[in-house]
Amino acid sequence: GYHVGYIDKGCIPLKYLNRHDAAGTRYKTFAEFMSKRPKGKPFCFWFGSRDAHRSYRKDSGVKSGMNPDKVTVPAALPDTHIVRKDMCDYYFEVQRFDTRLGAMLDLIGEKGELDNTMVVISGDNGLPFPRCKVELYDTGTHVPLAVSWPAGIKGGRVIDDFVNLAELAPTFM
């Protein structure tokens, strides 16, 4: 009974099994998804962003105004100017993701539905750098997770426990 869709990349593992994408119909934008949603119908939307994934535009972070000298380099990486500039490119991607997400939340808010919409945002596999992505080091397992549902969850709680993303759906159900 839900209007289901996604933008960017959907549920990638099913793609390789030649199956229907579990994330529903692909849309060009979140605004298009919302405009095609039948009035009053609940929705489930997958923002499968490619932001913060390789490949980056070289020096995009520095060109945006970031200063490589002010970047903290994870201990697993060499602290060189090249790595610092690459970190700036990564942070530029993260900022673009944040901007796009903010626009989606604004649209839900404009429709008066943000208080009763569960929003789950997570990283999936760490920084896209050596000894980070998909590795069992802190830089591979310490990824963002934020859940907001004002009508159902009291806000302001911070948990530092290890969370397995595979447990989210059963927990929500």
N, C-alpha and C positions, 0 to 999 in steps of 0.2 A: 503493500500500500504506500510505499515511499516513492518520491521522485528521486532518482539516483543518477549521479553523473560525476564527471571529473574533468579536469584540465591538465595539460602537460602529459605526464606519464601516469598510466593507470596502475593496475596490479600486475607488475612485470612478470612474476613467476608464472602466472596463468597464460601469459602471452606465448611463452615458450612451449607450453603444453597444447597450443592450438585450441584454446578454450575461450569462451566468452569472457570478457573482462568483468571481474566481480565488481569493479567500480562503476559499472553502468555505461551510459552513453557518454562519448567524448564531446566536449563543447570547446569552443575557442576561448571563451571567457566565462568567469563566474557570473557576470551580469547576464550573459546569454542564457546560462543555466537557470538563473532565477526568473528570467522573463518567460521561459518555456514551462515553468512549474505551474501546474494547475492551482488555482486559487484555493488556499486553505489546506493544501496537501502537505504533509510532513516531508522533509527532505533529508537526504544523506549525500554529502558531497566530499569528494576526495581531491585535495589540492596536492597533486603529485609533482611538486616543483622540481625543476632541473637546476634551480639556483643552488649554489654551494657544491655543485658537482663539477668535476673536470669536464671539459677544458674551459679555462678562463681566458678573457682577453688580457693579454700580457700588459701589465702596468695599469690596469683599470683602477685599482685601488689608489695608487699614487696620483693618477690623473684626476681622481675624485677629490683629492685634497688630503688623503691620509699620509701620515709621516711614518715611514718605516722605522725610524729611530725610536718611536714610541710604542712599537709592537712588542708584546711579550711572546717569546718563542717557547713552545713546549719543550721540556727537558729532553725529549727523545729526538729532537731535531738539532742540527748544527745551527748555532746562532751566527748566521752570516747575512750580509746585506741582500743577497739573492733570496734567501729563505724569508727574510723580513718583507721584501717586496711581494713575494708569493703569498704570504699571510695577508697582506693588504688586499690583494686580489680576492682572496677567499672572503675576507670581511666585507668587501664591496658586494659580493654575491649574497652574503647573509643579509646585508642591509636592503638589497633589492627584494629578497624574500619577505622581510618584515614589512616593507612598503606595500607589496602586493597583498599580503595577509591583512594588513590594516584596512586597505580599501574594501576587501571582502567583508570584514567585520562591520565597517561603516555602512555598507549596503544592507546587511542584515538588520543593523540598528535603525536605519531609515525606514525599514518595513515594520518596525516595532516588534521584532521577534528575537532580539538578542538575549533578553532575560530568560527565554524558554528554549534556547538553542544550546545544545551541548557542543562545545568546541574542544577538540583534542588536537594538539600540535606536538609532534615529536620529531627528533632526528632519528636516524635509523642505524647508522653504523660509524659514527665518529668522523673526525677531521679527515679530509682527503689528502693525507700526507703519509709517507712511509712510517711504519711502526704506529700508525694511528687507525686508519679505516679498517674495519672488520678484524682488528687485532684485540686481544684480551688485555690490553694495557688501558690505563685510565683514559687516554686520548682516543681509544676506540670504543669504550663502553660508557663513558660519561657523556651522554648526549642529552639535549634538552627534551623535556616533557612538561607540557602545561595543559591543564584541563580546567575548563570554565563551564559552569552550568548554574547560573545564579538561582534558578528555580529549584535546583536539586542538590547542589553542593555548597556548603558554607566555604567562602573564600578565605584567602590569606594563609593557607597551610603550606608549609614547605617541608618536603620529605627528602632526606638524603639517602634513603635505602636503595638497594639495587632493585630495579624494576625490570621485569621481562615484558617487552611489548606484546608478546604472544598472549599474555594474560589479560590484556586490556578488554578485548571484546567479551570474554566470559564474565569478567568483573562488571562491565556495564550492563550486561543482560541480567 
